[in-house]
Amino acid sequence: MRIVNIHEAKTQLSRLVEQAVAGEPFIIAKAGRPLVKVMALDAAEPGQEQRLGFMAGRFQVPDDFDRMGDETIEKLFGGEQ
């Protein structure tokens, strides 16, 4: 992995970032001591994020979901002891 000093990183940042995005991560060092590693993120492109339905098919909701616990709730709030 390529190591660049902090001065070179400041002057060549755009080029270095483009290389990192292309799959060539690099390390920024100061006085020969590695400080940070720069690499591309695996983030979705803007507009490609999908929130609704992202868990579709991963679990099943029971048919009586909206009635689960009715008897217990009725006993607690209906006055039955």
C-alpha positions as CSV (number, residue, x, y, z in Angstrom):
1,M,0.0,0.0,0.0
2,R,1.3,3.4,-0.9
3,I,2.4,5.8,1.9
4,V,2.4,9.5,1.2
5,N,3.6,12.3,3.5
6,I,1.1,14.8,4.7
7,H,2.4,17.6,2.5
8,E,2.0,15.5,-0.6
9,A,-1.4,14.5,0.5
10,K,-2.5,18.1,0.8
11,T,-1.2,19.1,-2.6
12,Q,-2.4,16.0,-4.4
13,L,-5.6,15.3,-2.5
14,S,-7.9,15.2,-5.5
15,R,-5.7,12.7,-7.4
16,L,-5.2,10.5,-4.4
17,V,-8.9,10.4,-3.6
18,E,-9.7,9.4,-7.2
19,Q,-7.1,6.6,-6.9
20,A,-8.6,5.4,-3.6
21,V,-12.1,5.3,-5.2
22,A,-10.6,3.3,-8.0
23,G,-9.4,0.7,-5.5
24,E,-6.0,2.0,-4.5
25,P,-6.1,2.9,-0.8
26,F,-3.2,4.8,0.7
27,I,-1.7,5.8,4.0
28,I,-1.0,9.4,5.1
29,A,2.1,9.7,7.3
30,K,3.8,12.5,9.2
31,A,7.5,12.4,9.7
32,G,7.4,8.8,8.5
33,R,4.8,7.7,11.1
34,P,1.5,6.4,9.6
35,L,-1.5,8.4,10.7
36,V,-4.5,7.5,8.6
37,K,-5.6,5.1,5.9
38,V,-7.7,6.5,3.1
39,M,-9.9,4.1,1.2
40,A,-13.2,4.1,-0.8
41,L,-16.5,3.6,1.1
42,D,-19.0,1.0,0.1
43,A,-21.9,3.4,0.3
44,A,-25.0,3.5,-2.0
45,E,-25.1,6.2,-4.6
46,P,-27.5,9.1,-3.7
47,G,-31.0,8.1,-4.9
48,Q,-30.3,4.4,-4.8
49,E,-31.1,4.0,-1.1
50,Q,-34.2,2.0,-0.6
51,R,-35.8,2.2,2.9
52,L,-39.4,0.9,2.3
53,G,-39.5,-2.9,1.8
54,F,-35.8,-3.5,2.6
55,M,-36.8,-6.4,4.9
56,A,-39.3,-7.9,2.5
57,G,-39.2,-11.7,2.7
58,R,-37.0,-11.9,5.7
59,F,-39.7,-12.5,8.3
60,Q,-43.4,-13.4,8.4
61,V,-46.1,-11.4,10.3
62,P,-48.8,-13.7,11.8
63,D,-52.3,-13.2,10.4
64,D,-53.5,-12.4,14.0
65,F,-50.8,-9.8,14.7
66,D,-53.3,-7.0,15.4
67,R,-55.2,-9.3,17.9
68,M,-52.3,-10.8,19.7
69,G,-52.7,-10.4,23.5
70,D,-56.4,-9.4,23.3
71,E,-57.4,-11.7,26.1
72,T,-54.6,-10.4,28.4
73,I,-55.3,-6.8,27.6
74,E,-59.1,-7.3,28.2
75,K,-58.4,-8.9,31.6
76,L,-56.0,-6.0,32.6
77,F,-58.2,-3.1,31.4
78,G,-61.6,-4.7,31.2
79,G,-62.0,-5.1,35.0
80,E,-61.7,-8.8,35.2
81,Q,-59.7,-10.1,38.1
